[in-house]
Amino acid sequence: FFFISLKISSGTNLASDWADTSQCPPSVGGATFLIVAYSAVIAIGLLGNAGLVFIIARQQELRNVTNILIANLSCSDILMCIVCLPVTVIYTLMDRWVLGEALCKVTPFVQCMSVTVSVFSLVLIALERHQLILHPTGWSPAAGHSYLAVGLTWLVACFISLPFLSFNILTNDPFQNISLPANPFRDHLICMELWPSDKHRLAYTTSLLIFQYCLPLLLVLLCYLRIFLRLRRRRDMLERSRRTRGAQRINVMLLAIVIAFALCWLPLNVFNTLFDWHHQALPDCQHDTVFSACHLTAMASTCINPIVYGFLNSNFQRELKLTLQRCQCGNRATESYESFPLSTVGSEGMTKATSLNRMGSMLRPQDCKHNCWASFLC
């Protein structure tokens, strides 16, 4: 899950690789597409996730365990949009590093940390749903536990990503051996990984693939499979009806986030694995094109949260609508929430499924600027 392409690999044949790929100049159309596509992902990811975090933070009723973990997932996506995506576009289009040594080390570190936080958040959400539905009368996590889990998640993710701070370097060495009469690339810098040996690099990247992608998602899918089987067994119980259907819909929404995340990151994982273990299998001319397509697909995962929530969570839709109405300084906005909070719905008809019917409050025109989602909406 790291920032990787030919120009930043740790391979020893980078100069010869460059000589081959120099015969395949980038197209204007391809560069334009990359700029437009990455810009769209950044815009949707930033605005959507920022809105989601804002709404969860703004409403006390929405600060339950699942929503806190969802907000944590959105925060990691925001970090990815701010740091990693713009850097990737600039580096891919310029074909050399112009952003300084600090960003050379920080960018892959942040990307690895962000992905780790996202995966761990999905695992924690699945475990919480599993506990609530399979053991509704047992121990259930509280909001305080979720804040502790969020802190530990970022701490562990930071520790896992530390090698990128140590082994990413800024250098022009690969261009020194290019046999050209006048080498115009002698002063070009690239950001590359320099590991003590290929064995160390392969051990680390393979461990990331297993513990940052395969095993966590396998655990998540196992949790949701058990949840599905438990809910299917209870279809004929009296407590079916609205709350059970609500629990099923929420589980479908959360599972959709997991599946979309897994599918988005699958191409880049395949690319990275192939690059690490059988670099020659990648075509020379299409290398950057394939990498850009895989990386763009992975970065699209930053848009999953707000899109899935927007389509499937009516509570979020209503709260967003109310926020926008307040930004327009309306006199009154009436809101009707569903009768179950997101993280307390189980298959047993649930404990204290409190009604969250709330009436919108009156806003004075001078208060509008303090209640807007963003200042440009006022």
Secondary structure, 3 states (H helix, E strand, C coil): CCCCCHHHCCCCCHHHHHHHHCCCCCCHHHHHHHHHHHHHHHHHHHHHHHHHHHHHHHCHHHCCHHHHHHHHHHHHHHHHHHHHHHHHHHHHHHCCCCCHHHHHHHHHHHHHHHHHHHHHHHHHHHHHHHHHHHCCCCCCCCHHHHHHHHHHHHHHHHHHHHHHHHHEEEECHHHCCCCCCCCCCCCCCEEEECCCCHHHHHHHHHHHHHHHHHHHHHHHHHHHHHHHHHHHHCCCCCCCHHHHHHHHHHHHHHHHHHHHHHHHHHHHHHHHHHHHHCHHHCCCCCHHHHHHHHHHHHHHHHHHHHHHHHHHCHHHHHHHHHHHHHHCCCCCCEECCCCCCHHHCCCCCCCCCCCCCEECCCCCHHHHHHHCCCHHHC
